[in-house]
Amino acid sequence: MSTSSIANVTVTTQANVYFDGKCVSHNITFADGTKKSVGVVLPATLTFNAGAPEIMECVAGSCEYKLAGSEAWLKSGAGEKFSVPGNSSFQIRVAEAFHYICHFG
């Protein structure tokens, strides 16, 4: 089951806009200082770099992703997650809006 809402957080109101608007997110901070981002990727094939480990949680839509060093495209849909190692990258292929929460490790 995917996360439908997040309570008791501070939201940064200025959006992070990447790839000419193909990815838009907002940073959220929990009371304990934990940071995440919530956003959407519009139809495109994009490459993201990850400094710290990340878990991408799909809350709506779907995507295909390929981790650095892999040749395999894997699918992720609503309620599913995939992990990205730190100091790495991944490609994401989206045919319909992919809504996500990025959990930073």
Backbone atoms as SQL, in Angstrom:
CREATE TABLE atoms (id INTEGER PRIMARY KEY, chain TEXT, resi INTEGER, resn TEXT, atom TEXT, x REAL, y REAL, z REAL);
INSERT INTO atoms VALUES
  (1, 'A', 1, 'MET', 'N', 0.849, -1.181, 0.000),
  (2, 'A', 1, 'MET', 'CA', 0.000, 0.000, 0.000),
  (3, 'A', 1, 'MET', 'C', 0.891, 1.239, 0.000),
  (4, 'A', 2, 'SER', 'N', 0.560, 2.202, -0.798),
  (5, 'A', 2, 'SER', 'CA', 1.378, 3.406, -0.889),
  (6, 'A', 2, 'SER', 'C', 0.938, 4.443, 0.137),
  (7, 'A', 3, 'THR', 'N', 1.855, 5.327, 0.475),
  (8, 'A', 3, 'THR', 'CA', 1.609, 6.407, 1.417),
  (9, 'A', 3, 'THR', 'C', 0.716, 7.442, 0.754),
  (10, 'A', 4, 'SER', 'N', -0.391, 7.798, 1.390),
  (11, 'A', 4, 'SER', 'CA', -1.299, 8.771, 0.785),
  (12, 'A', 4, 'SER', 'C', -1.183, 10.154, 1.409),
  (13, 'A', 5, 'SER', 'N', -0.671, 10.239, 2.649),
  (14, 'A', 5, 'SER', 'CA', -0.451, 11.535, 3.276),
  (15, 'A', 5, 'SER', 'C', 0.639, 11.401, 4.331),
  (16, 'A', 6, 'ILE', 'N', 1.239, 12.528, 4.673),
  (17, 'A', 6, 'ILE', 'CA', 2.303, 12.567, 5.676),
  (18, 'A', 6, 'ILE', 'C', 1.955, 13.689, 6.647),
  (19, 'A', 7, 'ALA', 'N', 1.791, 13.349, 7.919),
  (20, 'A', 7, 'ALA', 'CA', 1.399, 14.332, 8.931),
  (21, 'A', 7, 'ALA', 'C', 2.612, 14.903, 9.658),
  (22, 'A', 8, 'ASN', 'N', 2.424, 16.080, 10.235),
  (23, 'A', 8, 'ASN', 'CA', 3.393, 16.694, 11.145),
  (24, 'A', 8, 'ASN', 'C', 4.774, 16.897, 10.523),
  (25, 'A', 9, 'VAL', 'N', 4.799, 17.532, 9.353),
  (26, 'A', 9, 'VAL', 'CA', 6.061, 17.847, 8.685),
  (27, 'A', 9, 'VAL', 'C', 6.097, 19.327, 8.327),
  (28, 'A', 10, 'THR', 'N', 7.302, 19.801, 8.082),
  (29, 'A', 10, 'THR', 'CA', 7.495, 21.142, 7.538),
  (30, 'A', 10, 'THR', 'C', 7.775, 20.975, 6.056),
  (31, 'A', 11, 'VAL', 'N', 7.093, 21.748, 5.218),
  (32, 'A', 11, 'VAL', 'CA', 7.240, 21.654, 3.765),
  (33, 'A', 11, 'VAL', 'C', 7.954, 22.907, 3.264),
  (34, 'A', 12, 'THR', 'N', 8.989, 22.716, 2.457),
  (35, 'A', 12, 'THR', 'CA', 9.636, 23.830, 1.777),
  (36, 'A', 12, 'THR', 'C', 8.741, 24.213, 0.606),
  (37, 'A', 13, 'THR', 'N', 8.263, 25.442, 0.605),
  (38, 'A', 13, 'THR', 'CA', 7.257, 25.824, -0.392),
  (39, 'A', 13, 'THR', 'C', 7.834, 26.055, -1.780),
  (40, 'A', 14, 'GLN', 'N', 9.109, 26.398, -1.881),
  (41, 'A', 14, 'GLN', 'CA', 9.707, 26.563, -3.208),
  (42, 'A', 14, 'GLN', 'C', 10.051, 25.189, -3.763),
  (43, 'A', 15, 'ALA', 'N', 9.553, 24.900, -4.948),
  (44, 'A', 15, 'ALA', 'CA', 9.757, 23.596, -5.568),
  (45, 'A', 15, 'ALA', 'C', 11.183, 23.441, -6.087),
  (46, 'A', 16, 'ASN', 'N', 11.636, 22.187, -6.103),
  (47, 'A', 16, 'ASN', 'CA', 12.853, 21.800, -6.801),
  (48, 'A', 16, 'ASN', 'C', 12.407, 21.409, -8.205),
  (49, 'A', 17, 'VAL', 'N', 12.893, 22.090, -9.221),
  (50, 'A', 17, 'VAL', 'CA', 12.485, 21.811, -10.596),
  (51, 'A', 17, 'VAL', 'C', 13.714, 21.323, -11.364),
  (52, 'A', 18, 'TYR', 'N', 13.619, 20.116, -11.895),
  (53, 'A', 18, 'TYR', 'CA', 14.731, 19.493, -12.602),
  (54, 'A', 18, 'TYR', 'C', 14.318, 19.164, -14.037),
  (55, 'A', 19, 'PHE', 'N', 15.311, 19.056, -14.897),
  (56, 'A', 19, 'PHE', 'CA', 15.092, 18.593, -16.277),
  (57, 'A', 19, 'PHE', 'C', 13.977, 19.372, -16.973),
  (58, 'A', 20, 'ASP', 'N', 14.101, 20.715, -16.928),
  (59, 'A', 20, 'ASP', 'CA', 13.137, 21.592, -17.606),
  (60, 'A', 20, 'ASP', 'C', 11.693, 21.291, -17.217),
  (61, 'A', 21, 'GLY', 'N', 11.474, 20.977, -15.948),
  (62, 'A', 21, 'GLY', 'CA', 10.125, 20.750, -15.450),
  (63, 'A', 21, 'GLY', 'C', 9.634, 19.315, -15.556),
  (64, 'A', 22, 'LYS', 'N', 10.472, 18.396, -16.016),
  (65, 'A', 22, 'LYS', 'CA', 10.059, 16.991, -16.112),
  (66, 'A', 22, 'LYS', 'C', 10.002, 16.322, -14.741),
  (67, 'A', 23, 'CYS', 'N', 10.668, 16.914, -13.747),
  (68, 'A', 23, 'CYS', 'CA', 10.620, 16.421, -12.371),
  (69, 'A', 23, 'CYS', 'C', 10.487, 17.624, -11.450),
  (70, 'A', 24, 'VAL', 'N', 9.481, 17.591, -10.597),
  (71, 'A', 24, 'VAL', 'CA', 9.244, 18.670, -9.637),
  (72, 'A', 24, 'VAL', 'C', 9.022, 18.036, -8.269),
  (73, 'A', 25, 'SER', 'N', 9.723, 18.545, -7.246),
  (74, 'A', 25, 'SER', 'CA', 9.554, 17.990, -5.903),
  (75, 'A', 25, 'SER', 'C', 9.582, 19.092, -4.857),
  (76, 'A', 26, 'HIS', 'N', 9.138, 18.726, -3.658),
  (77, 'A', 26, 'HIS', 'CA', 9.209, 19.605, -2.491),
  (78, 'A', 26, 'HIS', 'C', 9.901, 18.846, -1.372),
  (79, 'A', 27, 'ASN', 'N', 10.775, 19.540, -0.641),
  (80, 'A', 27, 'ASN', 'CA', 11.441, 18.939, 0.506),
  (81, 'A', 27, 'ASN', 'C', 10.521, 18.990, 1.709),
  (82, 'A', 28, 'ILE', 'N', 10.526, 17.911, 2.487),
  (83, 'A', 28, 'ILE', 'CA', 9.780, 17.889, 3.738),
  (84, 'A', 28, 'ILE', 'C', 10.740, 17.487, 4.854),
  (85, 'A', 29, 'THR', 'N', 10.498, 18.036, 6.049),
  (86, 'A', 29, 'THR', 'CA', 11.333, 17.735, 7.208),
  (87, 'A', 29, 'THR', 'C', 10.423, 17.325, 8.358),
  (88, 'A', 30, 'PHE', 'N', 10.749, 16.198, 8.976),
  (89, 'A', 30, 'PHE', 'CA', 10.009, 15.694, 10.122),
  (90, 'A', 30, 'PHE', 'C', 10.531, 16.343, 11.399),
  (91, 'A', 31, 'ALA', 'N', 9.770, 16.252, 12.476),
  (92, 'A', 31, 'ALA', 'CA', 10.142, 16.850, 13.760),
  (93, 'A', 31, 'ALA', 'C', 11.511, 16.350, 14.248),
  (94, 'A', 32, 'ASP', 'N', 11.859, 15.099, 13.925),
  (95, 'A', 32, 'ASP', 'CA', 13.149, 14.546, 14.362),
  (96, 'A', 32, 'ASP', 'C', 14.306, 14.927, 13.440),
  (97, 'A', 33, 'GLY', 'N', 14.021, 15.749, 12.411),
  (98, 'A', 33, 'GLY', 'CA', 15.060, 16.197, 11.484),
  (99, 'A', 33, 'GLY', 'C', 15.198, 15.349, 10.228),
  (100, 'A', 34, 'THR', 'N', 14.491, 14.226, 10.152),
  (101, 'A', 34, 'THR', 'CA', 14.521, 13.379, 8.959),
  (102, 'A', 34, 'THR', 'C', 14.012, 14.172, 7.763),
  (103, 'A', 35, 'LYS', 'N', 14.725, 14.057, 6.635),
  (104, 'A', 35, 'LYS', 'CA', 14.342, 14.776, 5.425),
  (105, 'A', 35, 'LYS', 'C', 13.947, 13.789, 4.329),
  (106, 'A', 36, 'LYS', 'N', 12.939, 14.169, 3.563),
  (107, 'A', 36, 'LYS', 'CA', 12.472, 13.396, 2.411),
  (108, 'A', 36, 'LYS', 'C', 12.072, 14.405, 1.347),
  (109, 'A', 37, 'SER', 'N', 11.790, 13.933, 0.159),
  (110, 'A', 37, 'SER', 'CA', 11.184, 14.807, -0.847),
  (111, 'A', 37, 'SER', 'C', 9.979, 14.090, -1.430),
  (112, 'A', 38, 'VAL', 'N', 9.007, 14.878, -1.845),
  (113, 'A', 38, 'VAL', 'CA', 7.768, 14.375, -2.424),
  (114, 'A', 38, 'VAL', 'C', 7.618, 15.052, -3.780),
  (115, 'A', 39, 'GLY', 'N', 7.403, 14.265, -4.830),
  (116, 'A', 39, 'GLY', 'CA', 7.327, 14.896, -6.134),
  (117, 'A', 39, 'GLY', 'C', 6.694, 14.041, -7.200),
  (118, 'A', 40, 'VAL', 'N', 6.868, 14.526, -8.426),
  (119, 'A', 40, 'VAL', 'CA', 6.315, 13.851, -9.598),
  (120, 'A', 40, 'VAL', 'C', 7.326, 13.945, -10.744),
  (121, 'A', 41, 'VAL', 'N', 7.433, 12.848, -11.492),
  (122, 'A', 41, 'VAL', 'CA', 8.217, 12.824, -12.724),
  (123, 'A', 41, 'VAL', 'C', 7.213, 12.678, -13.861),
  (124, 'A', 42, 'LEU', 'N', 7.278, 13.580, -14.822),
  (125, 'A', 42, 'LEU', 'CA', 6.400, 13.533, -15.987),
  (126, 'A', 42, 'LEU', 'C', 7.035, 12.666, -17.073),
  (127, 'A', 43, 'PRO', 'N', 6.279, 12.258, -18.087),
  (128, 'A', 43, 'PRO', 'CA', 6.822, 11.349, -19.097),
  (129, 'A', 43, 'PRO', 'C', 8.168, 11.809, -19.670),
  (130, 'A', 44, 'ALA', 'N', 9.178, 10.946, -19.502),
  (131, 'A', 44, 'ALA', 'CA', 10.545, 11.238, -19.945),
  (132, 'A', 44, 'ALA', 'C', 11.425, 10.049, -19.578),
  (133, 'A', 45, 'THR', 'N', 12.659, 10.082, -20.058),
  (134, 'A', 45, 'THR', 'CA', 13.720, 9.188, -19.591),
  (135, 'A', 45, 'THR', 'C', 14.803, 10.090, -19.040),
  (136, 'A', 46, 'LEU', 'N', 15.103, 9.953, -17.740),
  (137, 'A', 46, 'LEU', 'CA', 16.006, 10.861, -17.038),
  (138, 'A', 46, 'LEU', 'C', 17.061, 10.082, -16.266),
  (139, 'A', 47, 'THR', 'N', 18.189, 10.729, -15.988),
  (140, 'A', 47, 'THR', 'CA', 19.238, 10.136, -15.160),
  (141, 'A', 47, 'THR', 'C', 19.431, 10.994, -13.923),
  (142, 'A', 48, 'PHE', 'N', 19.331, 10.372, -12.745),
  (143, 'A', 48, 'PHE', 'CA', 19.517, 11.043, -11.464),
  (144, 'A', 48, 'PHE', 'C', 20.780, 10.534, -10.799),
  (145, 'A', 49, 'ASN', 'N', 21.501, 11.429, -10.154),
  (146, 'A', 49, 'ASN', 'CA', 22.660, 11.066, -9.338),
  (147, 'A', 49, 'ASN', 'C', 22.230, 11.042, -7.883),
  (148, 'A', 50, 'ALA', 'N', 22.742, 10.068, -7.135),
  (149, 'A', 50, 'ALA', 'CA', 22.417, 9.940, -5.714),
  (150, 'A', 50, 'ALA', 'C', 23.700, 10.010, -4.908),
  (151, 'A', 51, 'GLY', 'N', 23.835, 11.041, -4.082),
  (152, 'A', 51, 'GLY', 'CA', 24.994, 11.139, -3.202),
  (153, 'A', 51, 'GLY', 'C', 24.861, 10.174, -2.044),
  (154, 'A', 52, 'ALA', 'N', 23.714, 10.240, -1.367),
  (155, 'A', 52, 'ALA', 'CA', 23.410, 9.334, -0.257),
  (156, 'A', 52, 'ALA', 'C', 22.479, 8.239, -0.762),
  (157, 'A', 53, 'PRO', 'N', 22.409, 7.114, -0.059),
  (158, 'A', 53, 'PRO', 'CA', 21.449, 6.077, -0.450),
  (159, 'A', 53, 'PRO', 'C', 20.028, 6.642, -0.424),
  (160, 'A', 54, 'GLU', 'N', 19.203, 6.168, -1.329),
  (161, 'A', 54, 'GLU', 'CA', 17.821, 6.628, -1.429),
  (162, 'A', 54, 'GLU', 'C', 16.893, 5.429, -1.588),
  (163, 'A', 55, 'ILE', 'N', 15.682, 5.603, -1.104),
  (164, 'A', 55, 'ILE', 'CA', 14.613, 4.656, -1.400),
  (165, 'A', 55, 'ILE', 'C', 13.528, 5.454, -2.100),
  (166, 'A', 56, 'MET', 'N', 13.187, 5.031, -3.302),
  (167, 'A', 56, 'MET', 'CA', 12.135, 5.683, -4.080),
  (168, 'A', 56, 'MET', 'C', 10.847, 4.893, -3.880),
  (169, 'A', 57, 'GLU', 'N', 9.845, 5.546, -3.288),
  (170, 'A', 57, 'GLU', 'CA', 8.549, 4.929, -3.047),
  (171, 'A', 57, 'GLU', 'C', 7.547, 5.476, -4.059),
  (172, 'A', 58, 'CYS', 'N', 6.948, 4.593, -4.825),
  (173, 'A', 58, 'CYS', 'CA', 5.934, 4.998, -5.802),
  (174, 'A', 58, 'CYS', 'C', 4.584, 5.112, -5.106),
  (175, 'A', 59, 'VAL', 'N', 3.990, 6.310, -5.150),
  (176, 'A', 59, 'VAL', 'CA', 2.681, 6.492, -4.530),
  (177, 'A', 59, 'VAL', 'C', 1.556, 6.508, -5.566),
  (178, 'A', 60, 'ALA', 'N', 1.872, 6.758, -6.824),
  (179, 'A', 60, 'ALA', 'CA', 0.883, 6.686, -7.902),
  (180, 'A', 60, 'ALA', 'C', 1.621, 6.628, -9.233),
  (181, 'A', 61, 'GLY', 'N', 0.982, 6.021, -10.222),
  (182, 'A', 61, 'GLY', 'CA', 1.620, 5.874, -11.523),
  (183, 'A', 61, 'GLY', 'C', 2.594, 4.708, -11.494),
  (184, 'A', 62, 'SER', 'N', 3.534, 4.726, -12.412),
  (185, 'A', 62, 'SER', 'CA', 4.539, 3.668, -12.470),
  (186, 'A', 62, 'SER', 'C', 5.759, 4.173, -13.231),
  (187, 'A', 63, 'CYS', 'N', 6.827, 3.415, -13.132),
  (188, 'A', 63, 'CYS', 'CA', 8.049, 3.756, -13.855),
  (189, 'A', 63, 'CYS', 'C', 8.827, 2.482, -14.134),
  (190, 'A', 64, 'GLU', 'N', 9.837, 2.626, -14.960),
  (191, 'A', 64, 'GLU', 'CA', 10.866, 1.616, -15.116),
  (192, 'A', 64, 'GLU', 'C', 12.155, 2.297, -14.703),
  (193, 'A', 65, 'TYR', 'N', 13.042, 1.573, -14.056),
  (194, 'A', 65, 'TYR', 'CA', 14.303, 2.159, -13.614),
  (195, 'A', 65, 'TYR', 'C', 15.453, 1.189, -13.877),
  (196, 'A', 66, 'LYS', 'N', 16.633, 1.763, -14.009),
  (197, 'A', 66, 'LYS', 'CA', 17.840, 0.976, -14.239),
  (198, 'A', 66, 'LYS', 'C', 18.936, 1.575, -13.367),
  (199, 'A', 67, 'LEU', 'N', 19.459, 0.773, -12.446),
  (200, 'A', 67, 'LEU', 'CA', 20.529, 1.228, -11.567),
  (201, 'A', 67, 'LEU', 'C', 21.855, 1.261, -12.309),
  (202, 'A', 68, 'ALA', 'N', 22.746, 2.145, -11.898),
  (203, 'A', 68, 'ALA', 'CA', 24.075, 2.241, -12.505),
  (204, 'A', 68, 'ALA', 'C', 24.742, 0.861, -12.470),
  (205, 'A', 69, 'GLY', 'N', 25.362, 0.490, -13.577),
  (206, 'A', 69, 'GLY', 'CA', 26.066, -0.784, -13.654),
  (207, 'A', 69, 'GLY', 'C', 25.187, -1.953, -14.044),
  (208, 'A', 70, 'SER', 'N', 23.890, -1.712, -14.200),
  (209, 'A', 70, 'SER', 'CA', 22.963, -2.781, -14.587),
  (210, 'A', 70, 'SER', 'C', 22.475, -2.517, -16.003),
  (211, 'A', 71, 'GLU', 'N', 22.141, -3.580, -16.688),
  (212, 'A', 71, 'GLU', 'CA', 21.550, -3.452, -18.022),
  (213, 'A', 71, 'GLU', 'C', 20.042, -3.670, -17.975),
  (214, 'A', 72, 'ALA', 'N', 19.527, -4.084, -16.818),
  (215, 'A', 72, 'ALA', 'CA', 18.120, -4.469, -16.703),
  (216, 'A', 72, 'ALA', 'C', 17.239, -3.295, -16.300),
  (217, 'A', 73, 'TRP', 'N', 16.162, -3.095, -17.048),
  (218, 'A', 73, 'TRP', 'CA', 15.111, -2.155, -16.666),
  (219, 'A', 73, 'TRP', 'C', 14.120, -2.925, -15.806),
  (220, 'A', 74, 'LEU', 'N', 13.813, -2.389, -14.624),
  (221, 'A', 74, 'LEU', 'CA', 12.881, -3.012, -13.696),
  (222, 'A', 74, 'LEU', 'C', 11.670, -2.104, -13.531),
  (223, 'A', 75, 'LYS', 'N', 10.515, -2.683, -13.211),
  (224, 'A', 75, 'LYS', 'CA', 9.292, -1.896, -13.066),
  (225, 'A', 75, 'LYS', 'C', 8.998, -1.620, -11.600),
  (226, 'A', 76, 'SER', 'N', 8.389, -0.460, -11.342),
  (227, 'A', 76, 'SER', 'CA', 7.925, -0.101, -10.011),
  (228, 'A', 76, 'SER', 'C', 6.577, 0.593, -10.161),
  (229, 'A', 77, 'GLY', 'N', 5.602, 0.143, -9.387),
  (230, 'A', 77, 'GLY', 'CA', 4.269, 0.724, -9.444),
  (231, 'A', 77, 'GLY', 'C', 3.797, 1.164, -8.076),
  (232, 'A', 78, 'ALA', 'N', 2.592, 1.663, -8.005),
  (233, 'A', 78, 'ALA', 'CA', 2.028, 2.182, -6.752),
  (234, 'A', 78, 'ALA', 'C', 2.155, 1.149, -5.633),
  (235, 'A', 79, 'GLY', 'N', 2.673, 1.609, -4.500),
  (236, 'A', 79, 'GLY', 'CA', 2.866, 0.748, -3.342),
  (237, 'A', 79, 'GLY', 'C', 4.194, 0.031, -3.324),
  (238, 'A', 80, 'GLU', 'N', 4.999, 0.195, -4.376),
  (239, 'A', 80, 'GLU', 'CA', 6.301, -0.470, -4.444),
  (240, 'A', 80, 'GLU', 'C', 7.424, 0.536, -4.215),
  (241, 'A', 81, 'LYS', 'N', 8.610, 0.010, -3.880),
  (242, 'A', 81, 'LYS', 'CA', 9.793, 0.834, -3.613),
  (243, 'A', 81, 'LYS', 'C', 10.991, 0.213, -4.312),
  (244, 'A', 82, 'PHE', 'N', 11.981, 1.060, -4.594),
  (245, 'A', 82, 'PHE', 'CA', 13.266, 0.532, -5.028),
  (246, 'A', 82, 'PHE', 'C', 14.380, 1.341, -4.382),
  (247, 'A', 83, 'SER', 'N', 15.515, 0.673, -4.164),
  (248, 'A', 83, 'SER', 'CA', 16.650, 1.283, -3.465),
  (249, 'A', 83, 'SER', 'C', 17.743, 1.669, -4.440),
  (250, 'A', 84, 'VAL', 'N', 18.352, 2.825, -4.175),
  (251, 'A', 84, 'VAL', 'CA', 19.465, 3.331, -4.975),
  (252, 'A', 84, 'VAL', 'C', 20.665, 3.480, -4.031),
  (253, 'A', 85, 'PRO', 'N', 21.795, 2.826, -4.334),
  (254, 'A', 85, 'PRO', 'CA', 22.965, 2.966, -3.473),
  (255, 'A', 85, 'PRO', 'C', 23.501, 4.398, -3.482),
  (256, 'A', 86, 'GLY', 'N', 24.220, 4.763, -2.413),
  (257, 'A', 86, 'GLY', 'CA', 24.861, 6.071, -2.361),
  (258, 'A', 86, 'GLY', 'C', 25.987, 6.179, -3.367),
  (259, 'A', 87, 'ASN', 'N', 26.348, 7.406, -3.721),
  (260, 'A', 87, 'ASN', 'CA', 27.404, 7.669, -4.699),
  (261, 'A', 87, 'ASN', 'C', 27.186, 6.866, -5.967),
  (262, 'A', 88, 'SER', 'N', 25.969, 6.925, -6.475),
  (263, 'A', 88, 'SER', 'CA', 25.576, 6.139, -7.634),
  (264, 'A', 88, 'SER', 'C', 24.636, 6.970, -8.487),
  (265, 'A', 89, 'SER', 'N', 23.974, 6.313, -9.429),
  (266, 'A', 89, 'SER', 'CA', 22.986, 6.983, -10.263),
  (267, 'A', 89, 'SER', 'C', 21.959, 5.951, -10.708),
  (268, 'A', 90, 'PHE', 'N', 20.866, 6.447, -11.252),
  (269, 'A', 90, 'PHE', 'CA', 19.875, 5.563, -11.843),
  (270, 'A', 90, 'PHE', 'C', 19.171, 6.305, -12.959),
  (271, 'A', 91, 'GLN', 'N', 18.695, 5.538, -13.927),
  (272, 'A', 91, 'GLN', 'CA', 17.855, 6.082, -14.982),
  (273, 'A', 91, 'GLN', 'C', 16.426, 5.727, -14.659),
  (274, 'A', 92, 'ILE', 'N', 15.521, 6.625, -15.013),
  (275, 'A', 92, 'ILE', 'CA', 14.104, 6.367, -14.802),
  (276, 'A', 92, 'ILE', 'C', 13.378, 6.677, -16.102),
  (277, 'A', 93, 'ARG', 'N', 12.473, 5.779, -16.460),
  (278, 'A', 93, 'ARG', 'CA', 11.688, 5.899, -17.686),
  (279, 'A', 93, 'ARG', 'C', 10.224, 5.944, -17.274),
  (280, 'A', 94, 'VAL', 'N', 9.538, 7.030, -17.633),
  (281, 'A', 94, 'VAL', 'CA', 8.167, 7.252, -17.183),
  (282, 'A', 94, 'VAL', 'C', 7.273, 7.487, -18.396),
  (283, 'A', 95, 'ALA', 'N', 6.186, 6.741, -18.489),
  (284, 'A', 95, 'ALA', 'CA', 5.225, 6.904, -19.583),
  (285, 'A', 95, 'ALA', 'C', 3.991, 7.685, -19.132),
  (286, 'A', 96, 'GLU', 'N', 3.722, 7.693, -17.832),
  (287, 'A', 96, 'GLU', 'CA', 2.625, 8.450, -17.243),
  (288, 'A', 96, 'GLU', 'C', 3.175, 9.088, -15.971),
  (289, 'A', 97, 'ALA', 'N', 2.512, 10.067, -15.423),
  (290, 'A', 97, 'ALA', 'CA', 3.024, 10.745, -14.235),
  (291, 'A', 97, 'ALA', 'C', 3.353, 9.735, -13.130),
  (292, 'A', 98, 'PHE', 'N', 4.566, 9.822, -12.609),
  (293, 'A', 98, 'PHE', 'CA', 5.072, 8.953, -11.548),
  (294, 'A', 98, 'PHE', 'C', 5.204, 9.800, -10.286),
  (295, 'A', 99, 'HIS', 'N', 4.336, 9.559, -9.299),
  (296, 'A', 99, 'HIS', 'CA', 4.343, 10.314, -8.048),
  (297, 'A', 99, 'HIS', 'C', 5.155, 9.523, -7.033),
  (298, 'A', 100, 'TYR', 'N', 6.050, 10.204, -6.322),
  (299, 'A', 100, 'TYR', 'CA', 6.973, 9.477, -5.461),
  (300, 'A', 100, 'TYR', 'C', 7.262, 10.200, -4.146),
  (301, 'A', 101, 'ILE', 'N', 7.783, 9.416, -3.204),
  (302, 'A', 101, 'ILE', 'CA', 8.430, 9.952, -2.013),
  (303, 'A', 101, 'ILE', 'C', 9.855, 9.420, -2.062),
  (304, 'A', 102, 'CYS', 'N', 10.814, 10.301, -1.942),
  (305, 'A', 102, 'CYS', 'CA', 12.221, 9.904, -1.896),
  (306, 'A', 102, 'CYS', 'C', 12.666, 9.927, -0.438),
  (307, 'A', 103, 'HIS', 'N', 13.030, 8.746, 0.073),
  (308, 'A', 103, 'HIS', 'CA', 13.516, 8.602, 1.449),
  (309, 'A', 103, 'HIS', 'C', 15.046, 8.609, 1.383),
  (310, 'A', 104, 'PHE', 'N', 15.659, 9.575, 2.015),
  (311, 'A', 104, 'PHE', 'CA', 17.122, 9.695, 1.985),
  (312, 'A', 104, 'PHE', 'C', 17.718, 8.843, 3.098),
  (313, 'A', 105, 'GLY', 'N', 18.797, 8.098, 2.754),
  (314, 'A', 105, 'GLY', 'CA', 19.422, 7.212, 3.714),
  (315, 'A', 105, 'GLY', 'C', 20.455, 7.885, 4.499);
